[in-house]
Amino acid sequence: MKVSERRPLPRKDLSLTLLGLGSAPMGGLYSPTSFAEAQAVTEAACTHGIGYFDTAPYYGYTRSERRLGALLCDRERDSYVISTKAGRLMVPDETVSEEENGWVRPLPFRPVYDYTYDAVLKSFEDSRQRLGILKIDILYIHDIGRYTHGDRHEYYWRQLTTGGGFRALQELRDSGRVTAIGLGVNEAEVVHDAMGEADLDVVMLAGRYTLLEQMSLPLLDRCARAGTGIVVAGPFNSGILVGNNKFDYADAPPDVVRRVQALKSVCDEFDVPLPAAAFRFPLAHPAVVSCVTGARDAEQLYTNVAWFERSIPDELWTALRKAGLLDEAAPLPREGE
């Protein structure tokens, strides 16, 4: 399996490379990243044939969009697919500090949640300006749901429904200004709800269908039946599957650490790096069209590619299921498929 291989969105004339580059690190997630590092990782991705790039206004408080746009806008437009997100308007604010919400040295634009019709259209136009790219291939609604909003979820959900946010998305698609629309979220429940309100082409699901957890399997099965593609983001569950002890953007609880240790033990028996198995597993589901991960520099990107393209024996997956570490109903990868 090569990172440059492509899978199509079921109902759109748009295909994504199996590995996509997420650009949160370009925005300074957890530590600063220089423009030179962002340039090197983008060039390394293109060299390896990676042609799907994801960003968001929130990443680095607009820094990620500005950098990614500068690095892509002079390339042939049909050589890459780009996605960004709506749901936060970025408002100039000189009080933005050196570190906020995990972003180090963010730009002086504060995020304000707004999922209404006018806000989605404004967010889209603002993103085009920052990127310097007229055609955005995929527009996701970013971070809607109780995972993000808690008690305020119903308020923001009404902005999407009766407030016209979903209508704005569909108008952008119908007019051809974007090719595909969807959600970019960290939870499965809100996707089920959204599929009852809007015709979604694709969902970016972060951390919820991975080697570590498969509780969202019913959602993926529903998406496969509906022809809604899944982009798996966060395949390492915030990093614990590559050894940084972070899970859902916080220190991993003991039960998660024990499960990761069990996964690693089985992988070690087959001489397979745990991150390689983490990349390969979700792609076995028929709804999944791409797996997106970030890289802070070119070296990290090269390591990711090596993990992604590593050959993995079928017996590993059988052993993981026998150990009770994979859902009995989850599709298993097969070498050569």
C-alpha positions in Angstrom: 0.0 0.0 0.0 1.5 3.3 -1.1 0.7 6.8 0.3 0.1 8.1 -3.2 -2.7 5.6 -4.0 -6.1 7.2 -4.3 -9.7 6.4 -3.3 -12.7 8.3 -4.6 -15.4 9.9 -2.6 -18.4 7.6 -3.5 -20.7 10.3 -4.8 -18.3 12.9 -6.0 -15.7 13.3 -8.8 -13.0 13.7 -6.3 -10.3 11.3 -5.0 -8.0 11.5 -2.1 -4.6 10.0 -1.6 -4.5 7.3 1.1 -2.3 9.5 3.3 -3.2 13.1 3.7 -1.1 15.8 5.4 -2.8 17.6 8.3 -1.5 21.1 8.9 -2.2 21.7 12.6 1.6 21.5 13.3 2.1 24.4 10.8 -0.1 26.4 13.1 2.2 25.7 16.1 0.3 23.0 17.9 2.0 22.4 21.2 5.3 23.8 20.0 6.4 26.5 17.4 7.0 25.5 13.8 9.0 27.7 11.4 8.0 28.5 7.9 11.1 26.6 6.7 9.9 23.5 8.5 6.4 23.9 7.0 7.9 24.3 3.6 10.1 21.2 3.9 7.3 19.0 5.1 5.0 20.1 2.3 7.7 19.5 -0.3 8.4 16.1 1.2 4.7 15.2 1.0 4.5 16.2 -2.6 7.7 14.3 -3.4 6.1 11.1 -2.0 2.9 11.7 -4.0 0.7 12.8 -1.1 -1.9 15.0 -2.7 -4.4 15.7 0.1 -3.9 18.6 2.5 -6.2 19.6 5.3 -6.2 22.9 7.3 -8.6 25.1 9.3 -8.9 28.8 10.3 -8.5 27.7 14.0 -5.0 26.1 13.5 -2.6 28.7 14.8 -5.4 31.3 14.7 -5.1 31.5 10.9 -1.4 30.8 10.7 -1.9 27.3 9.2 -4.1 28.5 6.4 -1.7 31.3 5.5 1.3 29.0 5.4 -0.3 26.1 3.6 -1.8 28.5 1.0 1.6 30.1 0.4 3.1 26.7 -0.1 0.4 25.3 -2.5 -1.0 28.2 -4.4 1.8 28.3 -7.1 1.4 24.5 -7.7 -0.8 23.2 -10.5 -4.3 23.3 -9.1 -5.2 19.8 -10.2 -2.2 18.3 -8.4 -3.7 18.5 -4.9 -6.9 18.3 -3.0 -7.4 20.8 -0.2 -9.9 21.0 2.7 -10.6 23.6 5.3 -13.3 24.2 7.8 -16.0 26.6 9.0 -17.6 27.2 12.4 -15.3 29.7 13.9 -14.9 33.3 12.8 -11.4 34.7 13.4 -11.7 38.2 14.9 -8.7 40.5 15.3 -7.7 40.7 18.9 -4.4 42.2 20.2 -4.8 40.4 23.6 -4.1 37.0 22.1 -1.2 35.6 24.2 1.9 33.6 23.4 0.1 30.3 24.0 -3.6 29.7 23.8 -5.6 26.4 23.6 -2.4 24.5 22.7 -1.3 26.9 20.0 2.2 28.4 20.5 2.6 31.9 19.2 -0.8 32.1 17.5 -1.6 35.0 15.3 -3.7 37.9 16.8 -7.1 36.6 15.7 -9.4 35.2 18.3 -11.8 32.3 17.4 -15.5 33.0 17.9 -17.9 30.1 17.3 -20.6 30.9 14.8 -22.3 28.2 12.6 -25.0 30.4 11.1 -25.7 30.9 7.4 -23.9 34.2 7.1 -21.0 33.0 9.3 -20.3 29.9 7.2 -20.3 31.9 4.0 -18.0 34.5 5.6 -15.6 31.9 7.0 -15.4 30.3 3.5 -14.6 33.6 1.8 -12.0 34.5 4.5 -10.3 31.1 4.0 -10.1 31.7 0.3 -8.4 35.0 0.9 -5.9 33.5 3.4 -5.1 30.5 1.3 -4.9 32.5 -2.0 -6.8 29.5 -3.5 -10.1 30.1 -5.2 -11.5 26.6 -5.3 -11.6 24.7 -2.0 -12.3 21.1 -2.6 -13.9 20.1 0.7 -15.5 22.3 3.4 -16.1 20.8 6.8 -18.1 22.1 9.6 -15.5 22.1 12.4 -16.0 20.9 16.0 -19.7 20.8 16.3 -21.1 18.5 19.1 -21.2 17.9 22.8 -17.6 16.9 22.9 -16.7 20.5 22.1 -19.6 22.5 23.4 -21.0 20.7 26.3 -24.1 22.4 27.6 -24.0 24.9 24.7 -24.3 22.2 22.1 -28.1 22.7 21.4 -27.5 26.4 21.0 -24.8 25.9 18.3 -26.7 23.0 16.7 -29.7 25.3 16.1 -27.3 27.7 14.3 -26.5 24.9 11.9 -30.1 23.8 11.4 -32.7 26.6 11.8 -29.9 29.2 11.6 -29.0 28.1 8.1 -25.4 26.8 8.5 -26.2 23.5 6.7 -28.1 25.5 4.0 -25.0 27.6 3.4 -22.8 24.5 3.0 -25.2 23.0 0.5 -25.4 26.2 -1.5 -21.6 26.4 -1.7 -21.6 22.8 -3.1 -24.6 23.4 -5.5 -22.9 26.5 -6.9 -19.6 24.6 -7.5 -17.6 26.8 -5.2 -16.7 23.6 -3.2 -16.9 20.1 -4.5 -17.8 18.3 -1.3 -19.2 19.1 2.2 -19.1 17.4 5.5 -18.2 17.6 9.2 -14.8 17.6 10.9 -15.4 16.3 14.4 -14.1 14.2 17.3 -17.3 12.3 18.0 -19.6 9.9 16.2 -22.9 10.9 17.7 -23.2 14.3 16.1 -22.4 12.8 12.7 -25.5 10.5 13.1 -27.5 13.6 13.8 -26.1 15.6 11.0 -26.8 12.9 8.4 -30.5 13.4 9.3 -30.2 17.1 8.5 -27.9 17.4 5.5 -26.6 15.3 2.6 -22.9 14.9 3.6 -20.3 13.8 1.1 -17.5 13.1 3.6 -16.8 13.2 7.3 -13.4 13.8 8.9 -13.5 11.7 12.1 -10.7 12.4 14.5 -9.6 9.6 16.9 -12.8 7.6 17.0 -12.0 4.8 14.6 -8.5 3.7 15.3 -6.5 0.6 16.3 -7.1 1.7 19.9 -10.9 2.1 19.7 -13.7 1.2 17.3 -16.8 2.4 19.1 -17.8 4.4 16.0 -18.0 1.2 13.9 -21.8 1.5 13.5 -21.3 5.0 12.1 -18.8 3.9 9.6 -21.1 1.1 8.5 -23.9 3.6 8.1 -21.6 5.9 6.0 -20.6 3.0 3.8 -24.3 2.3 3.1 -25.0 6.0 2.4 -22.0 6.6 0.2 -20.5 9.1 2.7 -16.7 8.9 2.7 -14.7 8.8 5.9 -11.4 10.6 6.4 -9.7 9.2 9.5 -7.8 11.9 11.4 -5.9 11.4 14.5 -5.0 7.7 13.8 -2.6 7.8 16.7 -5.2 9.0 19.2 -3.4 12.3 19.9 -0.1 10.5 20.0 -0.3 7.6 22.5 0.1 5.1 19.6 3.5 6.7 18.8 4.6 6.9 22.4 3.8 10.4 23.7 1.3 9.3 26.4 -1.4 11.8 25.1 -4.9 10.6 24.5 -7.7 13.0 23.4 -5.3 15.9 23.8 -4.6 15.1 27.5 -2.5 12.7 29.6 -3.7 9.2 28.9 -5.6 7.4 31.7 -4.2 4.1 33.1 -6.8 1.9 31.3 -5.8 3.4 27.9 -2.1 3.0 28.7 -2.7 -0.7 29.5 -4.6 -1.3 26.3 -1.8 0.4 24.3 0.8 -1.8 26.0 -1.3 -4.8 25.0 -1.5 -3.7 21.4 2.2 -3.1 21.3 3.0 -6.5 22.8 1.1 -8.3 20.0 2.7 -6.0 17.3 6.2 -6.8 18.8 5.5 -10.5 18.3 5.2 -9.9 14.6 8.0 -7.3 14.4 5.6 -4.6 13.3 5.9 -1.1 14.7 2.7 -0.1 16.5 2.3 3.1 14.4 2.4 1.1 11.2 -0.5 -1.0 12.4 -2.3 2.1 13.5 -2.1 3.6 10.0 -3.1 0.4 8.3 -6.1 -0.8 10.4 -8.7 1.9 9.7 -8.2 1.8 5.9 -9.6 -1.7 5.9 -13.1 -0.3 6.4 -14.9 0.3 3.0 -16.1 3.8 4.1 -12.6 5.1 4.7 -11.1 7.0 1.8 -8.0 8.6 3.5 -6.0 8.8 6.7 -4.7 12.2 7.7 -1.8 12.9 10.1 0.4 15.8 10.9 4.2 16.1 10.6 6.2 18.8 12.2 9.2 18.5 9.8 10.3 16.5 6.8 11.9 13.8 9.0 8.6 13.1 10.7 6.9 12.9 7.3 9.5 10.4 6.0 8.9 8.3 9.2 5.2 8.4 8.6 5.5 7.3 5.0 7.8 4.3 6.1 5.3 3.2 8.7 2.4 3.6 6.2 4.0 1.6 3.5 5.3 -1.2 5.7 4.2 -4.7 4.8 2.1 -6.3 7.6 1.3 -10.0 7.9 -2.4 -10.9 8.0 -1.7 -13.0 11.1 -1.2 -9.9 13.1 -4.8 -8.8 12.8 -6.0 -12.3 13.7 -3.9 -12.3 16.8 -5.1 -8.8 17.8 -8.7 -10.0 17.4 -8.0 -13.2 19.3 -6.6 -11.1 22.2 -9.8 -9.1 22.4 -8.1 -5.9 21.1 -10.2 -5.4 18.0 -14.0 -5.3 17.6 -15.3 -8.6 16.3 -17.2 -6.9 13.5 -14.4 -4.6 12.3 -13.0 -5.3 8.8 -9.5 -6.6 9.0 -6.7 -5.5 6.5 -5.4 -8.0 4.1 -1.9 -7.8 2.6 -2.1 -6.9 -1.0 -5.5 -5.3 -0.9 
